[in-house]
């Protein structure tokens, strides 16, 4: 049976870091909507141009656009064994659409891994976060710098500070999360899908709890 998992939590909590490790472990596709938007942006597609106007201000890209992109991604062969969703769903409408999309393929979300941390921790992490332009690997100025400054350890790509990680946009992204995304906590909890994980713990501990939750 295909396995569908969701990595859920506020911006900067470490979803990307956990996803990087998990995708080596699980034989499922990694679908991160933020990465898909950034990839479109890099290729200067119409979707990329549209998404940029929202991303630059820290706002959510409209549901129908995001859902359409995920629907298209799910037609790709690598999603057959299952998917680790990262940064999706971010609204109740997206969660309902995802449920429908998975039903159409005879599947359902198995677990929602909710990683959380206080706002000051998120802001500290976002302010020091560096991302590889090519493969999306994440670094931190103090706790996880790349071996060579500005160069990705994994693929040699350019490591940069995402425009939406600049201080003015960070706060806005957290506010958007609290307003539009956090209602999903109750939504998934009621469905009995939610596992809460303390994102303030060391990366290894968070990873161990994630792995334990998905029974791998
Ligand atoms: P992320 O890389 O997950 O932090 O996403 C970066 C930006 O992409 C967000 O601030 C949104 O503008 C956009 N984005 C990513 N995922 C979604 C989503 N599920 N719904 C709407 N917008 C999204």
Boltz pocket constraint, residues with backbone or C-beta under 6 A from the ligand:
constraints:
  - pocket:
      binder: B
      contacts: [[A, 11], [A, 33], [A, 34], [A, 35], [A, 37], [A, 51], [A, 54], [A, 55], [A, 56], [A, 58], [A, 59], [A, 60], [A, 61], [A, 62], [A, 66], [A, 86], [A, 87], [A, 88], [A, 89], [A, 90], [A, 94], [A, 164], [A, 173]]
      max_distance: 6.0
